[in-house]
Each structure stands twice: as C-alpha cells, then as structure tokens.
C-alpha cells in the first residue's frame, strides 16, 4: 500500500518531464498509473478477501506513536477502487478536455498528488498520518480549484474551499487528540475496541462535535455546503473527480469509519440525521432552481452527500448497506454527468441551460443517450443501479428505529426532486423548441465520450446485475459492523411498500417538473440573501481581513519600543497566568542563605538601574547600565561560574559599545512620554521583574534533579577528553545548539554588513 502511494507521488513530480517527451498524450500515459493500482486492488480483493484486513506497518518514531501504518479492509478497498478506477477515466477524459491548455503539466502534477493524498487518506491507519493526508487533500484541491488563477472567481472559490475544509481539519485534529487521550490508541482500526469507553466518557460530546465538524466541512454539509458549488470554477475533470469519488467522499468515509467507535448513541443519531436531512433537502431544492449545469450537479451532489450522512447516522443493518450501495451508485452517475456537462460546454460554449441550442438531442445524440442513462440512475429509475440504491434507502427509513415517518418523507421529497432534475437534464436541456436561430457546434473526438460512457453504462450493468456487487458491498459494510450478515442485492424484490413509494416519487417528480416550481423559488428576497451561509462566510472573511489590517497597524508600528513592549506583555500574560494557575506561588525563603556581599551588590544594581531611569543623559544611562552588567558578572563569579561571568561581561561590554556607536544616530531631542505611557511601561517592567523573581523563588521550593549534572561531571573527561565541563557541554554534548547560535550570529553579522554597505552606497550616490 505504501508503495502504491509513493509511486503516485513520484510520478506526480515526473509529470513535467513526461510532458516534454509526450506532449498532450501525457494524460493518457498517466492513466496507466491509477489503472495499475485499480487492478492490484482487484487482485487483493479476489485473492485475499478472506484474510481481510491486510495491514502494513513501518515503524518511524514509536515513542511519539508516529508509524506509517496502512489498513486494507472492505471499506478502504471500496473507496480505493473508486479513487483509482474513476481516476483512470478522469485522466483519459482530461486528456481530451485539457488538450493544449495552459499549465498542462502543472495541472496533471497537482491532480496526481491529489489522487495520492486521497489514497493515503483512506488507506492510512495511524491518525497522525491520516491528518497529514487530510491536509494534503485540502491543499491540492485548493490548487486544482484555483487552476485558472487569472480569474478572480477561481481564486475566491479556491480560498473559500481551503478555509472551510482547513478549519474542519483543525477540528478533526482536536477530536483525534482527545480520542488518543481517552483511549491511548493511535490506530483507527483499534478504536472499535474502545467504543464503550469513548461513548461513556465525559469527553465524548466534544470528540463527536470535533470529528463531525471536520467531516461536515469536507462533505459539504449544511451550513458548510456553500464552498462546493463555488468550486465549480475548477476545470470540469476536477469537478467530476472531486464530486464523484474523492474530496467530498472523504467526510463520508470518516463517518463510516467512526460508526463502530463513536456511533450508536442518541447524540450521534440526532446530529447526523438532522444535519444530513437539512443538507439533502437544501441541496435538492437548490439544484432544482439552478440554471447552471455544473452548479445543478454540484447541488445535487450536496443532496446526495446528505443522504449518505443520514444512512450512517441511523446506523442499522439496512442503513449501512443502503449507504454503501448509494456511494457506488452516486459515483457512477455523478462522474458521468459531470464529464458530459463538460463535453456539452465544449461543444456549445455554454453551461447555462437557458442558453443551450434548440433540439440538442438531434445535434448531440450520443451525449443525449449517455445523459439519459446517467440521469435515470440519479432519479432512481429501474433498471439502473440508482433504483437499487433508492429502494434500499426507502427500506432503511421505513425500518428506522426513530423518526421513521419523518425520514421517509424527507427521502421521498428528495427522490421527487431528483426525478424533476432528471427531466431538467434530459427534456429541458435537449428538447428545447426549435427557432430560426442557428448555432454552430464545435466538434470533439468520439473517444471524448469514452470515460462518461463507461460510468454511465456501469450504472446500467450493475442495475441489471446488482448481485455482482453484493460481496464488495457486504465486505465494506462488515468493516463498519462486523456483526452484519452478508447481503445479496437484487433488482426485483416483489411488490412492497418501498417499491410503491419509489413509483410515487417518480410520478410526483414528473408533476413537479411540469408545475415548474423554479419561478417561485427564484423570488428570494434580497433580505434573506444576506443571511445565507455563503453571505455569512463573506462577512466573516472580510471582517477578518479588516481585523488583521487594524492589528497590523497597532502592533507593527515600525518602532522598536513597541515591539519590545508587545513581546514583554505577551510573555508576562502567558507565563504569568500559567505560573499562577498551574504551578502556584511557593516560596521557601527560609532555606536561602543571604550574605552581606550579595546584599551590597544588589543595592549597587538597584541604584544603577534607578539612575538609568531618571537621568536625561544618554551617556550616563549607558554607563550606569554597564555598572549593572559588571555587578551581575561579579555575582556569577562569586557563585563559582567564571566562564559564565566572563561571557556575560564580554557580551555586556560589546552591547554597551554598540549602543555608544549608534548614539549619534539617535535624535537629540527626547520625546516626552504621556503619563499613561509611563505607567504602562512601569507596569510591564515591574511585572516581568516580579514574575521572574517569583519563579526563581518557587524553583528553590522543589529539589533539583542532579542526575544530568552528575552525568556531565562523570563523562566530560572520559567521553569528550575535556576537564572544563562548561566548555565540553557547549562544544560537544550540545554542539548542535552552539552551532545553531553561531549560524544565527553569522547571519546577523552579514545583515549588519549589508546594511552598512547599503548606507555607504546611498551616501556616495548623494555625493555624486
């Protein structure tokens, strides 16, 4: 499994080189890669399904539980087959669609990296690795959506998708961390054994909300659904791939995967069924009122994703089987419809249904037949696989242990709208009345139809022979709940209530289409549009930009004193709160030995500091500061640290020298501070001093661990051949720290050298 993922990543970075030799045929060559993975997965399924799950473990850093662990069971196999199988067709389709496109190699490199991230996401077992692949999908999808970066619309859609899904990624990370805290388990497959511990723990609700939030954003659930239609700014191959088998299915995969560890609770059922129901209705209604072909398909995808979420929310045997079957049905018809929408756009020059040429079925007969085939599966018409999935959904809701009637009504409503969408895609798009207006269509190669034809006909084939998928669906379902019995699918189950309801939804959908409810929905007021999730996102995004601009003006003023003030204040607040509320003040003054010599040095330091604060002479202030440095060096020397004393004395001397050298660059007139500024600075300074003092006093309360000191004392001479322990620590035991400090100093010196040279050149140019 690791080899599969690594091979995809390596090939991705070789795409520019392949493009130099293969040109526009690069996409067809790249299709071999996902096809090979698809075949390998099928071989594993046919030969090793009895020994599932298959595991791979590559130990990386076991101390931090960071291992490259991969897990192939029925569920991950199903998603991997969809990713690689439909991915193969997408590459073939994109080979025609992106021919002679700008940034051709960049597009296919990012697409290949996206496929690698999706494969890693569904195959990884360690949650730390899963988070990495999760973020990879967000970043690569951002680049794909914003492919046409010259367009403002594409850039805005890419940012929107990234911000929404990345925020979900942060929530998912928090949920994973909480699960690790509760269970101590870092593998996803191992969480099932802690199901009782998780669901009964006090942190269950925060875990559920965090994980669900992450999955909701990825699967475009209400109210996070708005990014998906806007992502239609991406090229059609990207839309087809993201919507059918990859990006949006990642959230569904997580709901399915966590069903056995977080599911079967009231909270889980209410949350998923409520959000899923709202999503499926919202998506269906928005799809019905959309005139843009790609957005219509995007909204119908949102609705379908809501259906999938509800299935795993219910969590019964019928629901799990229905959810898995519908995932497959949706992948078939949605990938085909998106690819066909791209072909229609290429040939007619428009994505708008209202602008399509009249009697299009005569001009594009092959497109019409394939759209009809895929749309019949979308509408749940027999004998297509979508009908099998729809009937299983109705059986699921009829047998649901809670809110059975309400869920059945929602599924019926959405099924009715889907039938109306079927008629929009077929009758409205292809049977527009003839006019005198003539439209010239752009010709495309016949093989352009190959990829959508395969998925459309797959929906028909598996509708006629659904039992061919029975074992695969059973394997995936049993991976979610091991107590489920195998299930055999069939097109005909006899006359039952589910079939009658399915027929009713078809009749109602036809009536809905001809009633033309679209016009009434378009009369949405401007007032309501201000409160849509997309509008709220825009307001939050713009508000965040304004806040960042205000914050930059206030903090990054260009004055060093303000930078020092903000840094000191941050240290004071963060360290102070942590110290007071976590550690607490613990003083043990009685055990501290105080000598007259130290008291005198302390008085000298305080007097020098006081003189520094009140004097108006800059030279006098620097001299008094040097007295402070010398006094502290003497304290170190008296404490038995001559190396530290010498180092501090040299640094203090160098610092004072630098200050003296730049005095003539400072303004002669000292700007008087306001009373508020004086009290503010005094508060921060005294606070820092008091905090450090309290921390040092508190440290004396705890016995110091001397094991490290003993180790250095015992090994400095024997291992490093040095008698000066401090020097040995600096140049041997902690040589990397010292080396890093030297590099920092060298870089700083180069910066100063560059600034001095720049100043000299500037002065020379002025002289000339």
N, C-alpha and C positions, 0 to 999 in steps of 0.2 A: 504493500500500500504506500509506504514511504517512497519507494522507487517510482511509482506512478506519479505521485505529486511532484517529486523532484524533477522527473523527466519533463513534465509540463512547464515547470519554472525555467528549466534550462533552455527548452525550445523557445520559450517566450522571448528570452534575451537574444536568441539567434535569429529572430524574425527579420530584423533589418538586413542581416547578411543574406538570408534566404531571398529576400525581396530583390536584392541586387542581381541575383542569378535567375530567379524565376519570374520576376515582374508580377503581373496581375494573376499569375497562376499560383502564387504563394498560398492563397486561402485554400485552394483545393489540396495542396500538399499538406497543409496544416490539419486538414480534416482527417488525415490518416491517424493522427495522434489520439483524438478522442475516440475514434472508431476502434483503435487497438485496445484502449482501456475498456471500452464497452464489451469487446469480445472477451477480454481477460475476465471481466466481472461475470459474464455469462458462463464462462468455463468454471469459475469458482462456484457459481450457483448450481450448475448442473452436476459437478463432481463432488462438491464439499458441503452442500446444503445440509446434509445430515449431521455434519460436525460443526455447524454454526453455533456460537460465534467464533470467527477467526480473530486472533489477537497478534499484534506485533508490539514489542516493547524495546526501545533503545534508550538505555539509561544515560541521562545527560548530567543532571545535578540532583541526585536523590535527596540530598539534605534539604533542598528547597522544594521537593516534590515536583521538580521540573523534568519530566521524562517525555520522550517522543513516543506516546502510546497511541495505537490505532486499533480500531474495533470494527469488524465487518459482521453485521448480523442482517436479518431480513430488512429492517428499516433503513439502515445506512446503505444496503445494497440497492434498494428501490430508488433512493434519491441519487445514488451514484450512477445508476443506469440511466435515469432521466437526464442528469447533468451531462454525461458523456454521449448518450445516444442522440438527444436533441441537439447537443453541442456539435456533433458531427454534421447534422443537417444545417445548422446555423452557419457553419463555416462554408459549406457548399453554397448556400443562399447568399451569404455575404460576398462570396467570390464574384457573383454577378452584380449584386447591389452596389458594392464599393469599388467597382472597376474604375480605374483612372481617378480615384478620389484623392484629394489632398491628404497628406499624412497617412498614407495607406499602411505603411509598416508600423507606425505608431499605434494605429487603431487595432491591428491584429495582435500586436505585442501586449497591449493592455487587455484585450479580450481573452487572450491565452492566460495571462496572470489572473484574471477574474475567474476563469474556469478552475485554475489550480487552487485558488482560495476557497472556492465552493466545495471542491473535492476534499480539501483538508478539513473544512468545517464539518462535513457530515461523517468523515472517517475518523477524525481525532477522538481520543477517549479522555485525555488529560485536559481538564478545563482551562488550565493556563494556556495550553496550545490552542484550544478552541477560541479563546478570546483573541489571540493573535490573528487567526484566520478570519474571525468575525470582523475585525477592524480592516483586514485586507480587502474583504468584500466591500466595505464602505468606501475605502479609498479608491479601489479600482472602478467601482460603479460611478463614483464622482467623476473620474476621468472619462469614463465612457459617456455619461450623460452630457458632460461639457465638452464633448469632442469638437463640435463646431463652436469653438470658443470665441470666434469673432462676433457671434450673436449674443446680445445682452440676455435674451430669453434663455439660451442654453446655459450661460454662466449662472444666472439666477437659479435655474432649476437644479443645476449640479450642487450649488451651495446649499440649497434647501434640502435636497436629499441627504447630503452629507451631515448637516447639522442635526436633522431629525434622527437619522439612524445612528449617528455617533453618540448622541445623548442617550439613546437606548442602549448602546454598547456600554456606556458608563454604568447605567443602572444594572445591566446584566452582570457586569464585573462585580458590583457590590453584592448582588444576590449570590453569586458564586462564592465570594469570600465568606459570606455569612453561612452558607451551607458547609464550607470547609471548617469553619469554626465550630459548628454544631456537631458535625459527623467526623471530622478529621479525614475525610475521604476526598481525594483529588481526581478520581476517575468517574466519568459519567455513568459507566456501566455498573459501578459499585454502589451508586446512590440508592438503588432499588432496595437493598437490604436494610437501609436506614429509613424507610418510608414512615414507619410508625414514630420513630424518634423525631423526624422532621415535622410531621403534621401535628404532633402534640407539643412541640416546643414553643416557647414564648416568642421566638423569632420567626415562626412560620409565616405570619402575615407579612412582615417586612420582606422576607425571602420571596414569597409569592408575588408581591407587588413589584419588586425589583426585576425578577425574571420575566414576569408578564409584560412589564413596561418595555423591556428590551425587545421581546418577541413582537409586541404590538407595533412598535415603530418599524420594525423590519418588514412585517407582513401587512403594513398599511391599514391598520385597524382604526376605526373612529376613536378619537379625534385626530389621529396622525395620518389619515389617509390622503391628505391633500398633496403630499410630495409625489405620489405615484403618477397621477395624470400629468403633472407638470414635467415629469421625467420623459414624457413623450417628445421632448426636444431632442432626445438622442436619435441616432440613425435607427431605422426600423429593425435591422438584425439585433441590435442591443435590446430594443423593446421586446421583441419576440423571445429572446433568451431570458431576460430578467423576469418576465411575467409568466412564463410557462414552466420553467424548471429550476430556476436558480434563486435570485435575490429575494423575492417575496416569499418563496417557499422555505427560506431559512428559518423564519419565525415559526412557520407551521411545523417544521422539523423539530424545533425545540419544544413546542407544546406536546408533540407526540412522544418525544424522548423523555420528558419530565412527567408524563402522565403516571408512570408507575412509582414515582417517588414523591411528587407533590400533589397528585390528583386524588380523586375520590373523596373530596371534602366539600362541605357546603360552600366555603369561600371560593374554592376553585370553580365549582359548577356555576355559581351565581356570576362571578367575574367574567368567565369565558363566554357563557351563554348570553349574558347581557351585551357585552361588547361585540361579540360575533353577530348577534341578531341586529343590532343597530348598524353594523357595518354592511351586512348583506342587503338590508333594505335601502340604506343610503346609496350604496354603490349601484344597485339595480335602478333606482329612480334616476340618479344622475346619468347613468348610461342611456336610459330611455330618452332623456331630454337633450342628449348631446348630438350636435351636427357634425363634429369632427370624428372621422372614422377611427383614428388611433385613440382618441380620448374615450370614445364609446367603448372600445375594447378594454381600455385601462380601467374604466369604472366598473365594467362587468367583471374584471379581474378582482377588484376590491370586493365586490359582492361574493364572488366565489371563495375568496380567502376567508370572508366572514363565515361562510358555510362550513369550511374546514375547521375553523376555530370552535364553532358550536359542536361539531362532532366529537372533538376531544374534550370539550367541556362536559358533555353528557357522560362520556366515558363507559357506556355499556358495551356489550359484545357487538350488538348491531351497529352502534355508533362508530366504534373503532374500524370495523370492516367497511362501513359506508365512507368514512373519512379517507381511508387508504384508496378505495376504489375511485372516489371523486378526485383525488390528487392526480391519478393516472389519466382519468377522462379529461380533466381540465388541461393537463399538459398537452394532450393530443390536439384538442380542438383550438386551444388558445394560441399555440405556436403556429398552427396552420393559418388561422385567421389573421394574425399579425403579419405573417410573411405575405399573405395575399393582399393585405391592405397596402403593404409597401410596393407590390407589383402594380396594383391599381394606381397608386400615386405616381409611380414611374411612367406609366403609360398615358394617364390622363392629365397629370400635372396638378392634381388637387387631392386633398384629403377630406374635403367637405362634401357631405352627402348632397347638399343642396346644389353643388356646382358640378356634379358628375354628369357626363353626357347622357342623352336620352337613349333608351333601348340598348343599354350597355351589354345586355346578355347576348345580343347578336354580334357585337364587336369583340367581346371578350368571352367567348363561350366556355373555354377551359377554366378561366377564373370563376365564372358563374357556377359551374358544376362543382368545383372544389369548395367555394364559399358555401354553397348549399349543403355539401356533405359535412363540412365542419360545423356550420351553424345548426344543423339538425341535431348534432351531438350536444351543442350548447343548450338548445331548447329542450333536450331530453326526449327526443322523438325516436321511437323504435324504427329500425333495429340497430341503432348506434349505441356505442358504449356509454354515452351520456345518459341514455334512457335507463340502463342498468344502474348507474350511479344515482340517478334521480329516484328510482324506485326504492333503492336501499336507504336513501335519506328519508323518504316518507315512512318506511317501516321503522326507521330509527326513532322518529318523532312520535309515531303512534305508540311505540312501546317505551317511551321515555319515562323514567321514574318520577319526574317532576315537570310541571308546566307542559304536559303533553299536548294539550289543546292549543296553547299559545304558540309553541314551537311549530306545530303542524300548520297553523295558519300562516306563520311567517314564511315557512318553506313553500307553501302554496302560493303566497303572494309573490315571492321572488321567482318561483317557477313560471308564474303567469307573465311577469315582466320579461323573463328570459325568452319566452315564446314570442312576445312582441318584438324583442330585439332581433330575434331570428328573422322576422318579417322585414324589419328595417334593413338588415344586412342583405337580404335577398330581393324582396319585392320593391322596396323603396329605392335601393341602390341600382338595381339592374332593369327595372321595368318602368322607368320614368317615361312619360308620354313624349311621343316624337314631336319635334318642332322643325322649323326651317333652318335652325342654326346648325352648322356643320362643325364637327370637332375632329381634328387630326390627332390620331393616337400614335404614340411613339412605340416602335416595335422592340420587342425584347426576345432573347433566345428562348426556345421552348424548354430548355433544361432549367431555366429560371423557375419553372413550376415544379421541379422535381422534389425539392425539400418540403414545400407545403402539401404536395400530393401524398407523400409518404405518411405524414402525421394524420392527414385527413382520412386517408384510406385505412390507417391503423385503427382509427376510431370506429370505422365500419366493420373491419375484420373482427376486432375483439368484441364488438357488439353482437355479431353473429355467432362468435365462438368465445363467449366470456370465460368458459371453463379453462381456456388456455392460460389465463392469468390467475386462476384460483390459488395455485400453490404459491406464487410470488406474493399475492395479497395476504395469504394466510401466514407466510413467513414474516412479512412486515408487521402484521397485526399481533402475532405471537411474541414478537420482540418487544411490543409495548406491554402486553399482558400475557405471561406465559401460561396462564390457566385457560386461555381461549382454545376451543377446538378448531380443527381445520374447517374451512368453509368452501363449498362448491358453488360457483356462480352459474346462473342460467338466465337466458333471455326471457323465458316464459315461466311464470310461477302459477299460472291459472288466474282465474278471476278473484281478485281480493280487493280490500279497501284501498291499498296503496295504488293499485293499478287504476281504480276508478278515480281517485284523486288526481292521478297523473293525467288522465284523459280530461278531467275537468279543467286542470290548469292549461291544457292546450287550447281547449275551446275558449276559455276566458282570455287567454293571451291573444288569440285571433280577434276577439271582440275588442280588447283593449287597443290593439293596433289600429283598427278601423275607427274607433272612437276618437283616436288622435288626442290623447291626453297631454301631449307635448306642449301645446299652446298655453294651457292653463298653468303649467309649471314654469313657463318662461316669464310669467308675470310676477317674478320675485321682486320685492321692493328693495330699493337701494338701502333702506334702513337695515333690513335683515342681512344684506350682503356684508355689512360692516362687522357682523358678529360670526361669520363663518370661520372655521379653523384656519383656513388659509389667510384670511384678513387678520386674525389674531396673531398668527405667526409673523406676518409682515410688520405689524405694530411692535411686537416684541423684538424683532430683529433690528428694526430702525431705532427703537429705544435703546437697545444695547450699544449700537454704534454711537448714538449721542452720549450715552453714559461713558463710553470709552474715550470719546473726544474730550468730555469735561474732565475726566480723571487724568488724562494726559496733560491737559493744561494746568491742572492743580499740582500734580506730582512732578512731572518732568519740566520744571521751570527753567532749567539751564543754570541754576545757581547751586554750587556745591553744598552750601549750608543747608539748603532744603533737602538735598539728597541724604546728607548725614542725619538730619532731623527725622525724616521718614524711616530711614533704616533703623535708627536708635529706637524710635517709637514702636516699630514693629517688633523688634527684639524684646523691648520692655513688656509689651502686651502679651505676646505669645509665651515667652519664657516665664513671665510673672504669673499669668493665670495657671500655666501648667505646674509651676512650682508651688503655688499657694493651694490649689485644689487637688493636686495629685500627691505631691510629696509632703507638703506642710512645713511649717517653720519649727525646727527642732534645734534649740541652742544648748550647747554644753560648754558654757564659758568657764566653768569651774576647773576643767581639765586643761585649760590653755595657760601656758607659762608666759608671763609678760615681764620683759626686762627693761631696765631704765634706758639702755642704749636704743632699744626699739621704739620706746616712747618718744625719745628725743628726735629720732629720725622721722617719726610720724608727725611731730609738731613742725619740723622743718618742711616736710612735704605739704602740710596744710597751709602754712604761712606762704610758701611759694605759690601754691595754687590761688590763694586769696589775692596775692599781689598781681598775679596774671589776670585775674578777673577785673580788678579795679584800675589798673594802670592804663593810661592813654598812649603810652609809648610802645610801639611795636617791638623795638629792640629790647626794651626792658621786659616785655611779656615773653619774648623768646628766651632771654637769659634766665628768667625765673622758671620757665618750663625745663630748661636744661638742668637746673638745680633739682627739680623733681626727678628727672631721669637718673641723675647721679645718685640721689638718695635711694632710689629703688634698686640700683645696681649694687649699692653697699649692702642693702638688705639681703639680696641674693648671695652676695659674697659671704656675709656673716652666717647665712643658713647652710653653707657648705656646698654651694654650686658656683664655683669660679668660672666654668665655661659659660654658664647662662649669664652670669654677671658681665663678663667681657662682651658677649654677643649683644646683650641689651645696651651696654654702654656705647658700643660701636654704632649700633643702629640709631640710638638716640642722638649721638653726635652727628651722624650723617643726615638725619631728619632735620635737625636744627640748622645744619649748614645749608641744606636745600631751601629751607624757609628764608634764611638770610639772603641767599642769592636771588630769590624772587621778590624780595620786599620792594625793590624799586619798580616792579611791575604793578604793584597794588596801588589803588587810588590813595592819594594823600589824605583826602577828607574821609573821615569815618562817618558813615550814615547812622544817625541815632535810631535806636530801636524804640518801638512803642512799648508802653507798659505791658500790654498783653503779650507781646513777643518775648519780653524779658521773663515774665512769669512762666510762659510756656517752655522756654528753653531751660529755665531753672528746674521746672517740674521734671522734664525728661532727663536732665543730667543727674539730679538728685535721685530720681527713680532708678536709673541704671546703676548708680553707685550703691544705693541701698540694696538693690536686688543682688548684685554680685557679692556684697558683704554678707547678706543673709544666707546665700548659697554656700559661701565658704565656711561660715559658722556651722551650717547644717551638716556639711561634709564631715566635720570633726565629731559629729554625733555617731556616725557609722564607722565601725572598724574597717580600715583599708585592707584590701586583699593584697598581700605582699608576694603572691606566687610569681607574678610577672617580674617583679624586681629581683627576686631570687634567681629566676631563670636567666635574666641578663647577667647577673653577677657571676653565675656559675659557668656560663657559656661564652662570655665575651672573649676571654683569652683562649679557651680550648678550641672554639669553632672559628672565631674571627681573628685570632692572634693579636688582639689589642687589649692593652691594660686600661685605657681610658674608656670607661663604659659608655659615657655620653657620646663620645665620638664614634664608637662602634655601633651604637644604636642608629646614629644619623647616617653613617656611610655604609652600613652592612645590613643590619636587621630591618631597617626601614629605608632602604636605599631608594625604593621607588618614590616614596614621599619626598625625599630630599631631591631626587632627580626632577620630580614634577615642580617643586618650588624653584629650582634653578631655571627650568624652562620658562616658568612664569616671569621670573626676574629678567631673563634674557629677552623675552618678548616685550616686556615693559621698557627695557633699555632701547630696543630697536624702535619702539614707538616714540620715545623721547628723542632719539637721534633723528628720526624722520621729521618730527615737529620742528626741531631746531634748524634742520636743513631747509625746511619749507619757509621758516621765518626769515632765514638769511637770504633765500632766493627772492622772497617777497620784498625785502628791504632793498636788495640790489636792483630789482625792477623799478622800484620807486625812484631810486637814484638816477637811473638811466632816463 
